[in-house]
Amino acid sequence: MESFRNLLDKILEVVCSTLMGVMTILATWQVASRYVLNKPSTFTEEALLISFVWAGLLGATYVFGKQDHMRMSFIVDKFSPEKRAKVEVFTEVLILLFAALVLVFGGFKISKLAMGQLSPSMQIPMGYIYFVLPLSGMLTMVYNVMNIHRLAKSLVVENLKLKTAQ
């Protein structure tokens, strides 16, 4: 399971890094075409916006998967390890529900709905652009399942430690 997590982390890392590189190139071209050539590029503005949205959502998924996101744990840190693990499992389940309902279900609905609408300058169906919502949700759910599995394993190990200590 950890090797799959590492592979998924690596893929998201490469995709997000590539998107950031593309955004840098597009922004540089946008500035150059506007101020040096006096002919602003409409393509780059739209491509930058799309890249930014994709990088933001996939980056959030990556950070969630690495569990490097910001969280306020000052209350949970006061719990016993067993209670802390239970609260963390509950939190993971809530995030799983959010990802399933809002990102995946809602994302597929909005993507399907927007397939008939074309982006202004690139003429790409907007549904493809919105597809990052369900994609991000599905990847978040994969990370959720792996996190819950790891937490369940740690709960079992804690229970075994408690039983052998008695």
WOVENSUL-V339980 format. One line per field, one symbol per residue. phi: phi as a letter, one per 30 degrees, with the letter a starting at -180 (. if undefined). burial: + if it has 9 or more other C-alpha atoms within 8 Angstrom, else -. A space follows every 10 residues. Layout:
phi=???
burial=???
//
This chain:
phi=.ddddddded dddddddddd dddddddddd ddddccchbd dddddddddd dddddddddd ddddddhcdd accddddddd edddddddde dddddddddd dddddddddd dddcddccde cchcededdd dddddddddd dddedddddd dddddddddd dddddd
burial=----+---+- -++--+--++ -++--++-++ +++++----+ +--+++++-+ ++-++-+++- +++++----- --------+- -+-++-+++- -++-++-+++ ++++++++-+ +--++--++- ----++++++ ++++++++++ +-++-+++-- ++-++--+-- ------
//
